[in-house]
Amino acid sequence: MENDNIYYLISQNIKKQRKLKGWTQVKLAMESNISVDYLKKIETKSGCDKQFSLDTIQKISKALNIDIKELFNKLD
């Protein structure tokens, strides 16, 4: 089940928080200092099988101005 995949969980929470801010992937990538292509991979189902670092997650949570713990919340 995809909800059991921690990378899927984080990626969908990143996408949710980005959309709540009304940001594009380009905006979040720029604010996080990561490439747009990398962010796209993180946010897609195919990219969820790949590992991304805690450093990357931290950069994204800082850019979104949220506590990193919010990216580990269960999906609705």
Summary of the structure (lengths in Angstrom):
residues: 76
radius of gyration: 11.0
end to end distance: 14.6
largest distance: 31.9
contacts: 196
relative contact order: 0.22
helix: 72%
strand: 0%
